[in-house]
Amino acid sequence: MPQKTQDTPMMKQYQAIKDQYPDAFLFYRIGDFYELFYDDAIKGSQLLELTLTARNKSADDPIPMCGVPHHAAQNYVDILVDKGYKVAICEQMEDPRKAVGMVKRAVIQLVTPGTVMEDKPGQAKENNYLTALYVDQQQFGFAYADLATGEIFVTQFSEFEAVTSEMLSLQTKEVVVPEDLPQQYRQQLDQLDILVSVQADQKPTAEVSFVSQGIDEPITRAVLKTLVLYLVSTQKRALAHLQVAVQYEADQFLRMDHQVKETLELTRSMRTGERQGTLLWLLDKTKTAMGGRLLKQWLDRPLITRREIEARQTRVADFMAHFFERSTLQEALTKVYDLERLAGRVAFGSVNGRDLLQLKGSLAQVPVIKNVLQQMDTKSLRALLPELDEVPEVYDLIDRAIMDDAPISVTDGGVIKAGYNEQLDQYRDAMNNSKQWILNLEAQERKITGIHNLKIGFNKVFGYYIEVTNSNLKLVPKDRFERKQTLTNAERYITPELKEKEQLILEAQEKSTALEYELFTEIREKIKQQIQRLQHLAAIISEIDVLQGFSVIAEEQHYIQPKFVSHQKGIHIENGRHPVVEKVLGPQQYIANDVTMDQTTDVLLITGPNMSGKSTYMRQLALTVVMAQIGSFVPADTCELPIFDQIFTRIGAGDDLISGKSTFMVEMIEANYALAHASNRSLVLFDELGRGTATYDGMALAQAIIEYIHDHIHAKTLFSTHYHELTQLSDTLAKLKNIHVGATEENGKLIFMHKVLPGPADKSYGIHVAKLAGLPDSLLKRADGILQHLEAGSKANTPSKPAATPKIKTPNSTSQTPREQPAAIQETQQPLPEVEPDGQLSLFKEPEVVDSKAEKVLRAIHELDLMSQTPMDTMNLIYKWQRQLKK
Ligand SMILES: Nc1ncnc2c1ncn2[C@@H]1O[C@H](COP(=O)(O)OP(=O)(O)OP(=O)(O)O)[C@@H](O)[C@H]1O
């Protein structure tokens, strides 16, 4: 009986290896190809658009197969990993020609989404983080690493939400967890669209102990071990570039959860997901990829220590003051390559001759950078000089050893300079002498034979040969020349002495390439010894780069150095601007605005028409705070700020469609999060909070939330609203001030002033905005009619001096006075209308007691301000009404 295909020795070897990597595509090397089999082949051929064939097609059990040429494999690996899959690279571990029996094969690397090392175009300024999680008794150890740069960070959290928020902020594509991670967390991680990889507990490696230096807590040590073991087990090599883990505490930085960072568009645009239009995009004037990555890290974690922030500011000011020196500095920085990733490649063993030349070129810039900092001659910049290590050992070594035009390949020779190694020089001499000998032989044979165009050539198949054209064949000495090949117009011959020389040349060549590779490996190992110095240098240069970038943008956009004051003194900003909107609109178009929140103001209640600039004003303040706390200058004429500990936002009505939460639910979750975590040193921005539900509910909640913050939290809070009734709160809340964004009406048209003014706005210009948006005239007329009706009703019902506190009506009681000032809103069991502010907004004459469900719903429909509803709001309401009718 013929052997089944799957039982052949090779397929058995394949299966044994594949069993160890069930969750990865196995790229199985056969000769010049990597082959995929079975399901890998079926799925892989679709994902990679490859032809699906079969091994042993004609057998009873053909095995699905597809393959990629080895030299093009990287592209295919990248595609799969980019799509979130893992790829195990299985190589032939011995020369098939020399192998006895089956060629030995082994997986040399498992490439996963979190461990990609290759530089992808456009990604140089991005880190690729692998994260790890360890849970012990409701405490969460959390760590992350960038394998390309060797950076590792570790912390712990006491809430799982903080873990997921951090993962989302870091945009990790993969998280490593221990085998015994409780199922509940596993499920929640699975929902995040992040690949979850499991790492078995094993004996720690040397890397683990190196990375964990100075880390004492068992939980942070445990998570580091999980992380590093995974790196080592996937990469299968020593990772000398892994850096000692940096321990951080979330409260050592200005805390912003993932949602806040997204809302403020610090590094990713909400609309496009790209950099364009973000604060990072605006601020990034860095000249190196490392600087670009550092800036992003700073934006993720602004500082809260005044001394540290001011140290950065001082350097920015110093760079600003030295325009000419700065341009020399920038020129030098442009010539600095990605030292961090080069160091990574040295450790990884993937560095080539050109990389080393880049390393040398970068190191050559260090004296230039030092020189220019010296010229600037300020205390803060001088302090950097001793930190700028030129790593001369590495520079000299590369300078002595690596040819200036070294090729990319490290195995084909042509990498090592003459004079670096005596043996190599001898081989090269031998080769050169022999080549000269051959030239001499050519001249000599021409003379002896009288064939003036006799040539000695070389090709890979026949080696050296003597070529004679057909017209001279009669002159060939048949006794000495042995014919080897016939061409159309010539014959090729060899002679014994030519063969002998050829042997010598080829041997010397083979030996010299092998020796070159050996020398290159040695050089790499020597540089590896200096990796930590290179990494330190990279860190200092990155910092210089980011700070010089701040000086560039500050100069270009006319920013000023913010001053830090106590929380009591509060916020004083004159002519502040939204940095990104200003950049996009141009300085002439942007209307600058003041922000004043001194000891008498904790809450600014902002009213004004749609589109007038309320959320821009709020974002402007938040971005100014973030810029100030990363050490950048800020867009304003003068700026005094306290240092904030956290920023909370609820801006824009984004639905969390994935988790099926409605706008209102998301709003309430975010509001609750802010209320639970904010302190009197926090900044809270709520944009039209409460508008995701029925008017009364929303207004009631908005008021209660403002009161809560005002009375209990004392955080600096900006609250924009369309509920004009809320402006009356300034009568009862001592530290609440009304401001509004002005607009004027001219000939029935609305002119936005974008100017923030004291006091409440007097009118909602919704209908005008609707007109600008192009709604049909007939509809607008109808809306105008309803508005007039509403206003008439409102005037009729409004007491001459509007009461600050709305009255509350329940079906069982007529109007009653609320508990006490300023607690205005009380809970009631009735769904609608639970709360009604004195007659405002009311279109119809109120029945004292609403008794039928249908009437309640009808009335709610009448009262609904359709223009201020999103479709999702309306869906929510209809759902609620349906439920009421069914009750
Ligand atoms: N200070 C300003 N100077 C110039 N233009 C501005 C200014 N503030 C806002 N704008 C422009 O007005 C537009 C609307 O601003 P924004 O979204 O802040 O309004 P809004 O009052 O929050 O609107 P809505 O109530 O509809 O959410 C912005 O896209 C911006 O182009």
The ligand as an ORCA input file, in Angstrom:
! r2SCAN-3c Opt
* xyz 0 1
  N     -12.882     81.590     18.735
  C     -13.189     81.240     17.480
  N     -12.725     81.948     16.440
  C     -13.039     81.590     15.182
  N     -13.801     80.541     14.876
  C     -14.295     79.802     15.851
  C     -14.024     80.106     17.209
  N     -14.650     79.196     17.984
  C     -15.297     78.375     17.138
  N     -15.091     78.724     15.872
  C     -15.649     78.072     14.678
  O     -17.012     77.742     14.911
  C     -17.261     76.376     14.682
  C     -18.256     75.860     15.693
  O     -17.669     75.846     16.973
  P     -18.136     74.852     18.116
  O     -18.268     73.487     17.584
  O     -17.230     75.082     19.242
  O     -19.582     75.416     18.445
  P     -20.599     74.980     19.574
  O     -21.142     76.228     20.136
  O     -19.975     74.040     20.504
  O     -21.702     74.292     18.701
  P     -22.813     73.210     19.133
  O     -23.622     73.834     20.208
  O     -23.575     73.022     17.870
  O     -22.062     71.987     19.563
  C     -15.907     75.720     14.781
  O     -15.799     74.650     13.887
  C     -14.910     76.794     14.441
  O     -14.556     76.724     13.076
*
